[in-house]
């Protein structure tokens, strides 16, 4: 799919049917230099940051807890959105399955400079 020229609507709930692995974002659209991604989350990812990019999380289904270095926690319910500022250590946690939309710069690495068994390359995220 050529994300830069697609004029067809994206049916988000249907797109989630194609996501089979937790912590495996899929790019569904591009707006300028930002990717719109969807993902299903369960458990926790890994502590990481994105040195040069902010990250927007929008909860479509379920709940998400964003943990921050220093003990701060942000709880997100269905319909909530939250921006993780660039350079800030964070760890997303979902106690039960959670569906999210992410908006990130096209340069954003999945887990920043941290590599874990859950880390996905950009090629793996392309829908």
VENJO-V936278 format. One record per helix or strand. SS is the DSSP state (helix for helix, strand for strand). FROM is the first residue (numbers start at 0). LEN is the number of residues. Records with the same first field share a line. If there is no record, write none. Layout:
BEGIN
SS=FROM-LEN / FROM-LEN
END
This chain:
BEGIN
helix=11-5 / 121-4
strand=25-6 / 33-11 / 47-1 / 54-7 / 63-5 / 72-4 / 80-4 / 89-16 / 125-1
END
